[in-house]
Amino acid sequence: MDQLCKECKIKIFGRVDKKFCSDQCRTTWNNRLNSDSTKFMRNINNILRKNRRILAGLNPSGKTKVTKTKLLDEGFKFSYFTNEYITKSKNVYRFCYDQGYIALDKNLYTLVVRQEYVE
Ligand SMILES: [Zn+2]
């Protein structure tokens, strides 16, 4: 089967394991991979994954209460979440992927796991 250059999608001739038609295409592709926007997205993805890991680690049973202080100590970043779920009674759950939380008061949160609140 003919290989296509990962950058410009033209057919590559020569070795079967070649991924680029030219050094120029290889450089262009690698530069884009390491561009600032890619790094920015990677950093945010890492923060979200870390948030999820913290929530999951503190919530092995699927539902528990935890203090804000504890979350901050673990390095949890409250400004980063993947989605919100607002109940009919206007309670706001915030999720990092499947792991979520809701504030009970200024310093206490209930941690939940997503499937309980999927519509
Ligand atoms: Zn190419």
Backbone and ligand atoms as CSV (ligand in chain L), in Angstrom:
chain,resi,resn,atom,element,x,y,z
A,1,MET,N,N,0.845,-1.206,0.000
A,1,MET,CA,C,0.000,0.000,0.000
A,1,MET,C,C,0.877,1.251,0.000
A,2,ASP,N,N,0.471,2.248,-0.732
A,2,ASP,CA,C,1.244,3.481,-0.803
A,2,ASP,C,C,1.087,4.289,0.472
A,3,GLN,N,N,2.206,4.774,0.979
A,3,GLN,CA,C,2.190,5.658,2.142
A,3,GLN,C,C,1.945,7.081,1.681
A,4,LEU,N,N,1.213,7.840,2.482
A,4,LEU,CA,C,1.042,9.259,2.182
A,4,LEU,C,C,1.842,10.074,3.190
A,5,CYS,N,N,2.419,11.158,2.714
A,5,CYS,CA,C,3.161,12.063,3.587
A,5,CYS,C,C,2.210,12.611,4.651
A,6,LYS,N,N,2.617,12.546,5.953
A,6,LYS,CA,C,1.745,13.016,7.046
A,6,LYS,C,C,1.436,14.502,6.939
A,7,GLU,N,N,2.326,15.241,6.279
A,7,GLU,CA,C,2.125,16.683,6.190
A,7,GLU,C,C,1.331,17.080,4.951
A,8,CYS,N,N,1.802,16.706,3.773
A,8,CYS,CA,C,1.176,17.220,2.549
A,8,CYS,C,C,0.303,16.184,1.854
A,9,LYS,N,N,0.310,14.956,2.367
A,9,LYS,CA,C,-0.561,13.882,1.870
A,9,LYS,C,C,-0.243,13.411,0.448
A,10,ILE,N,N,0.921,13.759,-0.067
A,10,ILE,CA,C,1.265,13.183,-1.369
A,10,ILE,C,C,1.863,11.800,-1.150
A,11,LYS,N,N,1.837,11.003,-2.175
A,11,LYS,CA,C,2.378,9.649,-2.080
A,11,LYS,C,C,3.881,9.681,-1.834
A,12,ILE,N,N,4.328,8.803,-0.960
A,12,ILE,CA,C,5.759,8.703,-0.681
A,12,ILE,C,C,6.324,7.526,-1.450
A,13,PHE,N,N,7.440,7.735,-2.080
A,13,PHE,CA,C,8.133,6.629,-2.735
A,13,PHE,C,C,9.369,6.306,-1.927
A,14,GLY,N,N,9.744,5.060,-1.951
A,14,GLY,CA,C,10.945,4.677,-1.219
A,14,GLY,C,C,10.599,3.762,-0.076
A,15,ARG,N,N,11.301,3.919,1.056
A,15,ARG,CA,C,11.117,3.011,2.182
A,15,ARG,C,C,9.667,3.010,2.671
A,16,VAL,N,N,9.215,1.844,3.074
A,16,VAL,CA,C,7.812,1.691,3.509
A,16,VAL,C,C,7.546,2.447,4.800
A,17,ASP,N,N,8.571,2.571,5.663
A,17,ASP,CA,C,8.363,3.185,6.978
A,17,ASP,C,C,8.527,4.699,6.955
A,18,LYS,N,N,8.751,5.277,5.788
A,18,LYS,CA,C,8.875,6.744,5.719
A,18,LYS,C,C,7.530,7.393,6.002
A,19,LYS,N,N,7.543,8.472,6.798
A,19,LYS,CA,C,6.285,9.141,7.130
A,19,LYS,C,C,6.133,10.488,6.430
A,20,PHE,N,N,7.252,10.993,5.919
A,20,PHE,CA,C,7.209,12.296,5.251
A,20,PHE,C,C,7.887,12.206,3.895
A,21,CYS,N,N,7.433,13.046,2.960
A,21,CYS,CA,C,8.019,13.019,1.627
A,21,CYS,C,C,9.350,13.753,1.602
A,22,SER,N,N,9.547,14.677,2.558
A,22,SER,CA,C,10.758,15.500,2.528
A,22,SER,C,C,11.109,15.984,3.924
A,23,ASP,N,N,12.339,16.447,4.081
A,23,ASP,CA,C,12.737,17.033,5.368
A,23,ASP,C,C,11.896,18.257,5.690
A,24,GLN,N,N,11.548,18.996,4.644
A,24,GLN,CA,C,10.754,20.205,4.856
A,24,GLN,C,C,9.394,19.855,5.463
A,25,CYS,N,N,8.757,18.817,4.942
A,25,CYS,CA,C,7.459,18.393,5.485
A,25,CYS,C,C,7.615,17.895,6.920
A,26,ARG,N,N,8.696,17.166,7.197
A,26,ARG,CA,C,8.923,16.681,8.558
A,26,ARG,C,C,9.052,17.862,9.526
A,27,THR,N,N,9.814,18.878,9.124
A,27,THR,CA,C,10.028,20.057,9.963
A,27,THR,C,C,8.722,20.809,10.198
A,28,THR,N,N,7.960,21.017,9.139
A,28,THR,CA,C,6.679,21.728,9.254
A,28,THR,C,C,5.763,21.015,10.232
A,29,TRP,N,N,5.692,19.695,10.102
A,29,TRP,CA,C,4.800,18.890,10.952
A,29,TRP,C,C,5.240,18.959,12.414
A,30,ASN,N,N,6.536,18.802,12.640
A,30,ASN,CA,C,7.057,18.848,14.017
A,30,ASN,C,C,6.887,20.231,14.639
A,31,ASN,N,N,7.083,21.285,13.839
A,31,ASN,CA,C,6.911,22.636,14.365
A,31,ASN,C,C,5.480,22.861,14.812
A,32,ARG,N,N,4.545,22.360,14.040
A,32,ARG,CA,C,3.147,22.546,14.409
A,32,ARG,C,C,2.824,21.771,15.690
A,33,LEU,N,N,3.386,20.580,15.789
A,33,LEU,CA,C,3.162,19.748,16.975
A,33,LEU,C,C,3.613,20.471,18.237
A,34,ASN,N,N,4.682,21.254,18.110
A,34,ASN,CA,C,5.236,21.936,19.283
A,34,ASN,C,C,4.852,23.404,19.342
A,35,SER,N,N,3.842,23.789,18.589
A,35,SER,CA,C,3.461,25.193,18.577
A,35,SER,C,C,2.888,25.598,19.937
A,36,ASP,N,N,2.824,26.907,20.164
A,36,ASP,CA,C,2.336,27.408,21.448
A,36,ASP,C,C,0.911,26.951,21.737
A,37,SER,N,N,0.058,26.964,20.709
A,37,SER,CA,C,-1.333,26.580,20.962
A,37,SER,C,C,-1.419,25.107,21.335
A,38,THR,N,N,-0.587,24.297,20.735
A,38,THR,CA,C,-0.571,22.873,21.095
A,38,THR,C,C,-0.110,22.693,22.533
A,39,LYS,N,N,0.936,23.441,22.901
A,39,LYS,CA,C,1.431,23.354,24.289
A,39,LYS,C,C,0.378,23.839,25.272
A,40,PHE,N,N,-0.312,24.912,24.895
A,40,PHE,CA,C,-1.368,25.476,25.735
A,40,PHE,C,C,-2.466,24.441,25.974
A,41,MET,N,N,-2.892,23.786,24.894
A,41,MET,CA,C,-3.931,22.771,25.030
A,41,MET,C,C,-3.439,21.597,25.857
A,42,ARG,N,N,-2.185,21.228,25.648
A,42,ARG,CA,C,-1.638,20.097,26.404
A,42,ARG,C,C,-1.601,20.433,27.895
A,43,ASN,N,N,-1.207,21.669,28.215
A,43,ASN,CA,C,-1.167,22.071,29.626
A,43,ASN,C,C,-2.553,22.005,30.263
A,44,ILE,N,N,-3.553,22.493,29.542
A,44,ILE,CA,C,-4.916,22.469,30.082
A,44,ILE,C,C,-5.400,21.033,30.233
A,45,ASN,N,N,-5.121,20.212,29.238
A,45,ASN,CA,C,-5.508,18.800,29.348
A,45,ASN,C,C,-4.850,18.157,30.565
A,46,ASN,N,N,-3.598,18.521,30.822
A,46,ASN,CA,C,-2.907,17.962,31.987
A,46,ASN,C,C,-3.551,18.420,33.295
A,47,ILE,N,N,-3.947,19.698,33.352
A,47,ILE,CA,C,-4.613,20.213,34.555
A,47,ILE,C,C,-5.934,19.470,34.777
A,48,LEU,N,N,-6.714,19.287,33.689
A,48,LEU,CA,C,-7.998,18.593,33.799
A,48,LEU,C,C,-7.800,17.149,34.250
A,49,ARG,N,N,-6.797,16.509,33.684
A,49,ARG,CA,C,-6.530,15.111,34.078
A,49,ARG,C,C,-6.090,15.043,35.533
A,50,LYS,N,N,-5.276,16.030,35.960
A,50,LYS,CA,C,-4.843,16.042,37.362
A,50,LYS,C,C,-6.038,16.277,38.276
A,51,ASN,N,N,-6.901,17.225,37.916
A,51,ASN,CA,C,-8.126,17.465,38.689
A,51,ASN,C,C,-8.937,16.184,38.812
A,52,ARG,N,N,-9.110,15.487,37.696
A,52,ARG,CA,C,-9.886,14.247,37.697
A,52,ARG,C,C,-9.249,13.205,38.619
A,53,ARG,N,N,-7.910,13.132,38.539
A,53,ARG,CA,C,-7.172,12.164,39.368
A,53,ARG,C,C,-7.354,12.480,40.855
A,54,ILE,N,N,-7.319,13.763,41.205
A,54,ILE,CA,C,-7.496,14.175,42.606
A,54,ILE,C,C,-8.893,13.789,43.089
A,55,LEU,N,N,-9.923,14.122,42.272
A,55,LEU,CA,C,-11.307,13.809,42.664
A,55,LEU,C,C,-11.493,12.301,42.807
A,56,ALA,N,N,-11.016,11.552,41.832
A,56,ALA,CA,C,-11.181,10.093,41.865
A,56,ALA,C,C,-10.449,9.503,43.064
A,57,GLY,N,N,-9.257,10.050,43.369
A,57,GLY,CA,C,-8.457,9.546,44.478
A,57,GLY,C,C,-9.125,9.779,45.822
A,58,LEU,N,N,-9.852,10.903,45.941
A,58,LEU,CA,C,-10.512,11.229,47.208
A,58,LEU,C,C,-11.888,10.580,47.316
A,59,ASN,N,N,-12.341,9.957,46.227
A,59,ASN,CA,C,-13.718,9.474,46.174
A,59,ASN,C,C,-13.818,8.021,45.696
A,60,PRO,N,N,-13.142,7.112,46.400
A,60,PRO,CA,C,-13.137,5.712,45.930
A,60,PRO,C,C,-14.514,5.055,45.996
A,61,SER,N,N,-15.391,5.552,46.865
A,61,SER,CA,C,-16.702,4.916,47.035
A,61,SER,C,C,-17.738,5.452,46.052
A,62,GLY,N,N,-17.435,6.569,45.358
A,62,GLY,CA,C,-18.382,7.118,44.397
A,62,GLY,C,C,-19.194,8.268,44.943
A,63,LYS,N,N,-19.208,8.419,46.268
A,63,LYS,CA,C,-19.869,9.595,46.858
A,63,LYS,C,C,-19.275,9.848,48.229
A,64,THR,N,N,-18.774,11.075,48.415
A,64,THR,CA,C,-18.128,11.385,49.680
A,64,THR,C,C,-18.114,12.893,49.881
A,65,LYS,N,N,-17.753,13.330,51.069
A,65,LYS,CA,C,-17.599,14.756,51.350
A,65,LYS,C,C,-16.133,15.057,51.593
A,66,VAL,N,N,-15.704,16.235,51.120
A,66,VAL,CA,C,-14.312,16.603,51.297
A,66,VAL,C,C,-14.230,18.122,51.459
A,67,THR,N,N,-13.252,18.580,52.224
A,67,THR,CA,C,-13.120,20.025,52.442
A,67,THR,C,C,-12.403,20.685,51.267
A,68,LYS,N,N,-12.685,21.949,51.080
A,68,LYS,CA,C,-12.008,22.723,50.035
A,68,LYS,C,C,-10.501,22.735,50.300
A,69,THR,N,N,-10.142,22.893,51.575
A,69,THR,CA,C,-8.738,22.906,51.955
A,69,THR,C,C,-8.022,21.653,51.465
A,70,LYS,N,N,-8.691,20.502,51.637
A,70,LYS,CA,C,-8.100,19.234,51.210
A,70,LYS,C,C,-7.865,19.227,49.701
A,71,LEU,N,N,-8.875,19.694,48.952
A,71,LEU,CA,C,-8.754,19.747,47.501
A,71,LEU,C,C,-7.606,20.667,47.081
A,72,LEU,N,N,-7.517,21.833,47.720
A,72,LEU,CA,C,-6.447,22.777,47.380
A,72,LEU,C,C,-5.081,22.199,47.734
A,73,ASP,N,N,-5.024,21.516,48.887
A,73,ASP,CA,C,-3.765,20.866,49.289
A,73,ASP,C,C,-3.290,19.872,48.248
A,74,GLU,N,N,-4.245,19.175,47.636
A,74,GLU,CA,C,-3.900,18.176,46.620
A,74,GLU,C,C,-3.488,18.826,45.301
A,75,GLY,N,N,-3.740,20.143,45.182
A,75,GLY,CA,C,-3.388,20.847,43.949
A,75,GLY,C,C,-4.560,21.014,42.991
A,76,PHE,N,N,-5.769,20.837,43.504
A,76,PHE,CA,C,-6.955,20.966,42.663
A,76,PHE,C,C,-7.124,22.411,42.195
A,77,LYS,N,N,-7.431,22.585,40.887
A,77,LYS,CA,C,-7.630,23.927,40.334
A,77,LYS,C,C,-9.104,24.107,39.977
A,78,PHE,N,N,-9.789,24.941,40.780
A,78,PHE,CA,C,-11.240,25.079,40.634
A,78,PHE,C,C,-11.661,25.758,39.330
A,79,SER,N,N,-10.763,26.488,38.691
A,79,SER,CA,C,-11.168,27.169,37.446
A,79,SER,C,C,-11.195,26.242,36.236
A,80,TYR,N,N,-10.745,25.004,36.412
A,80,TYR,CA,C,-10.705,24.081,35.275
A,80,TYR,C,C,-11.667,22.918,35.479
A,81,PHE,N,N,-12.623,22.790,34.565
A,81,PHE,CA,C,-13.547,21.649,34.594
A,81,PHE,C,C,-14.042,21.414,33.174
A,82,THR,N,N,-14.567,20.235,32.929
A,82,THR,CA,C,-14.972,19.903,31.555
A,82,THR,C,C,-16.421,20.273,31.269
A,83,ASN,N,N,-17.285,20.218,32.267
A,83,ASN,CA,C,-18.679,20.562,32.036
A,83,ASN,C,C,-19.424,20.792,33.344
A,84,GLU,N,N,-20.582,21.435,33.213
A,84,GLU,CA,C,-21.437,21.699,34.370
A,84,GLU,C,C,-22.737,20.941,34.211
A,85,TYR,N,N,-23.296,20.552,35.324
A,85,TYR,CA,C,-24.625,19.975,35.291
A,85,TYR,C,C,-25.473,20.734,36.299
A,86,ILE,N,N,-26.539,21.362,35.822
A,86,ILE,CA,C,-27.399,22.140,36.705
A,86,ILE,C,C,-28.705,21.385,36.901
A,87,THR,N,N,-29.010,21.095,38.151
A,87,THR,CA,C,-30.231,20.340,38.434
A,87,THR,C,C,-31.452,21.253,38.351
A,88,LYS,N,N,-32.624,20.649,38.386
A,88,LYS,CA,C,-33.869,21.424,38.330
A,88,LYS,C,C,-33.928,22.445,39.458
A,89,SER,N,N,-33.361,22.075,40.609
A,89,SER,CA,C,-33.376,22.999,41.740
A,89,SER,C,C,-32.173,23.946,41.731
A,90,LYS,N,N,-31.533,24.080,40.551
A,90,LYS,CA,C,-30.458,25.054,40.318
A,90,LYS,C,C,-29.172,24.763,41.094
A,91,ASN,N,N,-28.999,23.520,41.501
A,91,ASN,CA,C,-27.711,23.159,42.075
A,91,ASN,C,C,-26.731,22.892,40.940
A,92,VAL,N,N,-25.508,23.409,41.094
A,92,VAL,CA,C,-24.534,23.291,40.013
A,92,VAL,C,C,-23.448,22.271,40.364
A,93,TYR,N,N,-23.432,21.199,39.588
A,93,TYR,CA,C,-22.336,20.243,39.683
A,93,TYR,C,C,-21.310,20.588,38.624
A,94,ARG,N,N,-20.049,20.525,38.988
A,94,ARG,CA,C,-18.996,20.694,37.991
A,94,ARG,C,C,-18.221,19.397,37.883
A,95,PHE,N,N,-17.884,19.071,36.644
A,95,PHE,CA,C,-17.215,17.798,36.388
A,95,PHE,C,C,-15.857,17.986,35.736
A,96,CYS,N,N,-14.942,17.098,36.086
A,96,CYS,CA,C,-13.718,16.900,35.329
A,96,CYS,C,C,-13.864,15.493,34.752
A,97,TYR,N,N,-14.322,15.420,33.518
A,97,TYR,CA,C,-14.686,14.158,32.888
A,97,TYR,C,C,-15.806,13.496,33.696
A,98,ASP,N,N,-15.580,12.307,34.257
A,98,ASP,CA,C,-16.653,11.609,34.965
A,98,ASP,C,C,-16.720,11.957,36.451
A,99,GLN,N,N,-15.710,12.666,36.948
A,99,GLN,CA,C,-15.651,12.974,38.374
A,99,GLN,C,C,-16.181,14.371,38.629
A,100,GLY,N,N,-17.163,14.480,39.530
A,100,GLY,CA,C,-17.775,15.774,39.749
A,100,GLY,C,C,-17.808,16.189,41.205
A,101,TYR,N,N,-18.212,17.463,41.416
A,101,TYR,CA,C,-18.314,17.971,42.778
A,101,TYR,C,C,-19.361,19.076,42.829
A,102,ILE,N,N,-19.867,19.283,44.025
A,102,ILE,CA,C,-20.810,20.377,44.244
A,102,ILE,C,C,-20.506,20.974,45.611
A,103,ALA,N,N,-20.576,22.294,45.705
A,103,ALA,CA,C,-20.288,22.956,46.974
A,103,ALA,C,C,-21.481,22.813,47.910
A,104,LEU,N,N,-21.216,22.392,49.140
A,104,LEU,CA,C,-22.264,22.338,50.166
A,104,LEU,C,C,-22.288,23.645,50.939
A,105,ASP,N,N,-21.100,24.138,51.229
A,105,ASP,CA,C,-20.942,25.474,51.797
A,105,ASP,C,C,-19.554,25.958,51.412
A,106,LYS,N,N,-19.075,27.041,52.052
A,106,LYS,CA,C,-17.814,27.652,51.617
A,106,LYS,C,C,-16.627,26.696,51.642
A,107,ASN,N,N,-16.650,25.743,52.570
A,107,ASN,CA,C,-15.465,24.893,52.698
A,107,ASN,C,C,-15.769,23.400,52.590
A,108,LEU,N,N,-16.954,23.041,52.106
A,108,LEU,CA,C,-17.265,21.616,52.041
A,108,LEU,C,C,-17.895,21.237,50.702
A,109,TYR,N,N,-17.366,20.183,50.128
A,109,TYR,CA,C,-17.849,19.717,48.828
A,109,TYR,C,C,-18.302,18.266,48.908
A,110,THR,N,N,-19.331,17.947,48.128
A,110,THR,CA,C,-19.686,16.548,47.917
A,110,THR,C,C,-19.095,16.128,46.586
A,111,LEU,N,N,-18.402,14.999,46.576
A,111,LEU,CA,C,-17.846,14.463,45.330
A,111,LEU,C,C,-18.775,13.373,44.811
A,112,VAL,N,N,-18.969,13.372,43.515
A,112,VAL,CA,C,-19.857,12.382,42.901
A,112,VAL,C,C,-19.194,11.813,41.647
A,113,VAL,N,N,-19.774,10.736,41.157
A,113,VAL,CA,C,-19.311,10.169,39.896
A,113,VAL,C,C,-20.424,10.323,38.865
A,114,ARG,N,N,-20.040,10.627,37.670
A,114,ARG,CA,C,-20.934,11.090,36.620
A,114,ARG,C,C,-22.231,10.297,36.414
A,115,GLN,N,N,-22.157,8.978,36.371
A,115,GLN,CA,C,-23.337,8.246,35.873
A,115,GLN,C,C,-24.603,8.513,36.675
A,116,GLU,N,N,-24.459,8.946,37.928
A,116,GLU,CA,C,-25.642,9.257,38.738
A,116,GLU,C,C,-26.418,10.440,38.194
A,117,TYR,N,N,-25.738,11.311,37.410
A,117,TYR,CA,C,-26.378,12.563,37.016
A,117,TYR,C,C,-26.527,12.729,35.507
A,118,VAL,N,N,-26.250,11.666,34.772
A,118,VAL,CA,C,-26.436,11.723,33.325
A,118,VAL,C,C,-27.925,11.825,33.014
A,119,GLU,N,N,-28.263,12.726,32.103
A,119,GLU,CA,C,-29.688,12.896,31.774
A,119,GLU,C,C,-30.179,11.734,30.925
L,1,ZN,ZN,ZN,5.112,16.055,2.157
